[in-house]
């Protein structure tokens, strides 16, 4: 490696060795089975998840609400979706969360920031955004457009391909859910 300002020299032997190592994974022992590419995908998901969570927390802080967790941000956006009041069960279903107490705790945090208003649908409690909550979501969206969307667009990412990847990820989530159910019965 050379200093800044000059070209980086790559050792051809090391480059060739890197090509023969196989998929990039975090757990090589899991990549030795029948489908090593699944371990490569899982490592990519791990990296993407951590980066996405960092992004959400920093974006919501820039929008004026520090100290929220990634789940709090997801719950806030789920409540904002389509501008309709949501029940805890609705939020858990959309986010594929089994432990309702996690969502309930997020709702308490969001309520403490005065982002939510409670209501009723029949005998069930609902939550919706306050004017302050709507303003925070609007600011988040504006920051997201400026910092993330523009960056992804300028990288030349194909929107159709990204949509196909999203579809594949949702389908894979079903396989992981089924495997989790099977593992719970062992």
N, C-alpha and C positions, 0 to 999 in steps of 0.2 A: 504494500500500500504506500502511496506517495502522499506528500503534503497537499493541503488545499491549494487550488489554483493550477495543479498539474494533473495530467491524466493518471488514472488508476490502472496499474498493470495487473492483469489476471494471469495466474499460473495456469497454463493449458492443462497440465496433468491434474491439478485440483478441480478444474472445471469439468473435465472428463469424468473424474471420480464422482463428482456431485450428480452427474447425469445418471449414473448407474446405481445410486443409493436407493432408488425407488421413491414411493410417495413420501411427502412431508407429513409426518404424524407426530403427535405428542406422546404416544404410547406404542412403541414398536411391537410390544408383545401382543397387542390387539390387531396389528396389521399382518399377522402371520397366518391368518385363517383363510377362508374361502373368498373373502371379498375385501382385500386390503384398501381399496379405494374408499370404502365406508369409513375407515379410520382417518383417511385423508380429509374426507368431508367433515367428520366430527371435529378435527383440529381446526379446520376453517370456521366451523360454527362457533367454537370456543373463542377464537380470536375476534370474530365478528360480534358475538354477543358482548364481550367485554368492551369492545370499542363502541358499540351501540349504547350500552349502558352509560359509559363515560360521557358520550355525546348528549344523551337525554338530560343527565344531571347538570351538565355545564350549560346546556341551552336553556333549561328552565331557570337556572340561576341568573343567566343573562337576561331572561324575560322578567326577572324581579322576584323570584321565589327561590331563595337558597334553601339548603338542607332538606330537599326531597330526595327520596330514593328512586331508582329506576321504576320500581313497581308503582310508586305514587304517581309518577309522570304518566305511566301507561293507564292507570285508573283514571286520571284526569282527562286524558284524551278519549278514553272509552266513554266517559260520561258526556263529553262534548259531541261525540259522534251523532250526527243527524239531529242534534238539538232537542232530543227527547229525554225525559226523566228515565233513570235506570234503577232497577232493583239490584241488590247485592248478587243475587243469582244470575241476573243478566250479565253483569260485569265478569263474574267468575266463568260463565259459559264462553263468552267472547274471548277472554284471555286464557282459557284452558287451565284454570286454577282450581285445584281440589280443595285447598284449605281456605275456607271462607273467612277465617279470622285474619288472614293476611290482607284481604281486601278491606275488611272492617277497620283494621288498624290504619290503612292508607286513607280511608274515608275520614277518620278522626283527625289525621294530620292535615288533610286538605281543608276540612272544616275549621280547624284552628287558624288556618291562613285566610279564612273567610272567602273561600273559593266555591263553597257548596251551599245549597239551600235544600232542606228536607221537605218531602211531601208524602202523600199517601196515594196508593193505587189499591183500592179495596182495603184490605187489612194490612197490606204490605207497605213498608217504608220505601220511599224512592229518594233519589238524589238527583239534582240538576245543578247547573252552574249558576253562580251569582253573576252580576254584571262584572265584578272584579275577576271572577274565574274566566269569563268570556274574554276579557281584556288580556289576561295572561296567556290564554290559548292563542289569541290573535298575535301577540308579540312573539310567542314561540314560533308560530308559523312563519312570521316575517323573518326572523333570525334564521330559521331552517332554510327558507328559500335563498337567502343571501349567502349563507356559509356552506350549506351542504348540497342543496339542489344544484346551484350554479357550478360547484366543484365537480359533481358527478357528471353533469351535462358537458362541461368543458373537457372531461376526460374521454368523451366520445362513446360513453356506454350506450349500447343499443337498448331502447326502452322495451322493445318486444322481447329481447333476450332476458332482461331483468324480470319482466312479467312471467316468462316461462320458468325462471329460477324460483320465483315466489310460488308459483303453482306446484313445482316439484317439492319445495320445502313444506308446503301445507300437506301434500300427499305423504311425505316421509314422516310428518308428525303423527299421522295415523298409525304407521308401522311402529314407531317408538311407543305410542300409547298402548297398542296391542301387546307389544313385548313387555311393557311395564305391568300390565294386567296379568300376563302369564307368569312373570317373575314373582309377583305378589302371592301367587298361589303355590309356589314351590315350597 
